[in-house]
Amino acid sequence: MKRILLMVFRNILLVPFMWIKLCYYAAHPEKFTDEQHRKLLWFITERANKGGNVIIDAHGLENIPKENGFIMFPNHQGLFDMLAIINVANRPLSTVFKKEVEKVPFIKQVASCMGAYALDRSDVRHGMEVIINISKDVKKGKNFVIFAEGTRSKDGNN
């Protein structure tokens, strides 16, 4: 909780401006390229990290394909996973998130900027539609991060 407060207080003047900009980008995704969305999300996460004294030490970046059109399947360690990946990835990414968080402020806007898919885990037919859409997007060169566990791991890397 202390880190989150640091992130907000150290960026107190920037937060309202970036919130408005994020909401605008999310409401009008067709006006902006994937790269513009990536740069906005990168800037927000970078400022939040600096404000909270968060240092991201990424390993294995050389394993990310050089060409676009891939899917990464990391394990889900915590609430910050996707933000850390956005911060170190040097390309636009999308994701799949559970439908239950579709209306949560900030997550909703970030998901819109990423072109993410909401997955209703109780509807198998909807799940298949999402998989088909993702496979079409990957063929077109879009990159995805999918937390296949579906929720955060309670045991770390075990």
C-alpha positions as MATLAB code, in Angstrom:
seq = 'MKRILLMVFRNILLVPFMWIKLCYYAAHPEKFTDEQHRKLLWFITERANKGGNVIIDAHGLENIPKENGFIMFPNHQGLFDMLAIINVANRPLSTVFKKEVEKVPFIKQVASCMGAYALDRSDVRHGMEVIINISKDVKKGKNFVIFAEGTRSKDGNN';
ca = [
       0.000    0.000    0.000;
       2.903    2.339    0.813;
       4.293    1.976   -2.717;
       0.950    2.763   -4.322;
       0.647    5.917   -2.224;
       4.194    6.908   -3.215;
       3.316    6.349   -6.871;
       0.283    8.616   -6.603;
       1.756   11.357   -4.400;
       4.984   11.681   -6.367;
       2.950   12.040   -9.562;
       0.036   13.991   -8.075;
       0.162   16.734  -10.696;
       0.547   14.276  -13.547;
      -2.215   11.842  -12.499;
      -5.248   13.943  -13.551;
      -3.707   14.839  -16.911;
      -2.654   11.258  -17.673;
      -6.039    9.901  -16.522;
      -7.827   12.210  -18.977;
      -5.392   11.297  -21.750;
      -5.751    7.563  -21.028;
      -9.563    7.850  -21.048;
      -9.443    9.726  -24.354;
      -7.132    7.151  -25.962;
      -9.384    4.352  -24.654;
     -12.577    6.002  -25.918;
     -11.123    6.622  -29.381;
      -8.803    3.687  -30.139;
      -9.258    4.098  -33.878;
      -7.547    7.529  -33.766;
      -4.277    6.126  -32.468;
      -1.856    3.478  -33.672;
      -0.814    0.496  -31.568;
       2.578    2.170  -31.162;
       0.985    5.374  -29.815;
      -1.017    3.311  -27.333;
       2.158    1.464  -26.292;
       4.042    4.704  -25.737;
       1.238    6.128  -23.583;
       1.035    2.982  -21.439;
       4.830    2.816  -21.193;
       4.992    6.433  -20.019;
       2.323    5.841  -17.365;
       4.009    2.711  -16.014;
       7.451    4.322  -16.121;
       6.258    7.328  -14.087;
       4.424    5.060  -11.624;
       7.540    2.929  -11.191;
       9.761    5.932  -10.555;
       7.249    7.357   -8.107;
       7.069    4.099   -6.169;
      10.817    3.410   -6.296;
      10.128    0.255   -8.301;
      13.041   -1.177  -10.233;
      12.196   -3.807  -12.828;
      14.958   -6.310  -13.482;
      13.950   -8.243  -16.603;
      15.639  -11.461  -17.658;
      15.140  -13.390  -20.885;
      14.252  -10.476  -23.161;
      16.439  -12.081  -25.818;
      13.864  -14.901  -25.990;
      11.120  -12.597  -27.252;
      10.751  -13.088  -31.016;
      12.138  -10.311  -33.193;
       9.116  -10.380  -35.530;
       5.620   -9.487  -34.394;
       2.864  -12.063  -34.226;
       3.583  -14.050  -31.072;
       1.975  -15.102  -27.794;
       3.773  -15.115  -24.432;
       2.454  -17.283  -21.588;
       4.049  -16.032  -18.333;
       2.867  -17.207  -14.944;
       0.821  -14.724  -12.953;
       2.776  -13.670   -9.858;
       0.914  -10.527   -8.815;
      -1.158   -7.507   -9.704;
       1.836   -5.726  -11.244;
       2.786   -8.409  -13.801;
       1.216   -6.865  -16.883;
       2.473   -3.385  -16.006;
       6.009   -4.713  -15.631;
       5.776   -6.478  -18.993;
       4.475   -3.293  -20.646;
       7.404   -1.445  -19.123;
      10.117   -3.749  -20.486;
       8.578   -4.862  -23.792;
       9.609   -2.631  -26.634;
       6.560   -3.336  -28.788;
       2.764   -3.173  -28.642;
       1.144   -5.983  -26.678;
      -2.382   -7.121  -26.048;
      -3.835   -9.523  -23.524;
      -6.874  -11.489  -22.455;
      -8.459  -10.616  -19.137;
     -11.335  -12.024  -17.142;
     -14.711  -10.480  -17.849;
     -15.261   -9.795  -14.138;
     -12.791   -6.874  -14.227;
     -14.087   -5.417  -17.474;
     -15.712   -2.431  -15.733;
     -12.898   -1.668  -13.253;
     -11.524    1.858  -13.825;
      -7.962    1.951  -15.149;
      -8.080   -1.740  -16.152;
     -10.924   -0.915  -18.532;
      -8.975    1.943  -20.145;
      -5.695    0.043  -20.341;
      -7.468   -2.963  -21.889;
      -9.064   -0.720  -24.506;
      -5.707    0.846  -25.394;
      -4.174   -2.614  -25.724;
      -6.997   -3.989  -27.860;
      -7.454   -6.693  -25.224;
     -10.156   -9.329  -25.133;
     -12.473   -9.934  -22.170;
     -13.014  -13.636  -21.530;
     -16.157  -14.983  -19.897;
     -14.668  -18.056  -18.222;
     -18.102  -19.586  -17.646;
     -19.024  -19.590  -21.354;
     -17.063  -22.139  -23.417;
     -18.513  -20.895  -26.706;
     -17.363  -17.340  -25.947;
     -13.942  -18.697  -25.010;
     -13.637  -20.363  -28.415;
     -14.588  -17.102  -30.144;
     -11.847  -15.299  -28.218;
      -9.292  -17.968  -29.192;
     -10.293  -17.696  -32.860;
     -10.038  -13.879  -32.756;
      -6.631  -14.031  -31.088;
      -5.314  -16.494  -33.675;
      -6.479  -14.159  -36.464;
      -4.808  -11.193  -34.751;
      -1.538  -13.103  -34.268;
      -1.508  -13.988  -37.972;
      -1.861  -10.247  -38.688;
       1.195   -9.526  -36.495;
      -0.384   -8.625  -33.158;
       1.411   -9.745  -29.982;
      -0.318  -11.185  -26.932;
       0.494  -11.858  -23.307;
      -1.822  -14.494  -21.887;
      -1.717  -15.594  -18.278;
      -2.829  -19.164  -18.886;
      -3.266  -19.842  -15.162;
      -6.202  -17.465  -15.304;
      -5.431  -15.978  -11.903;
      -2.460  -15.005   -9.806;
      -0.310  -17.801   -8.399;
      -0.376  -18.072   -4.605;
       2.868  -20.067   -4.459;
       5.216  -17.881   -6.464;
       7.041  -19.938   -9.093;
       5.957  -23.324   -7.704;
];
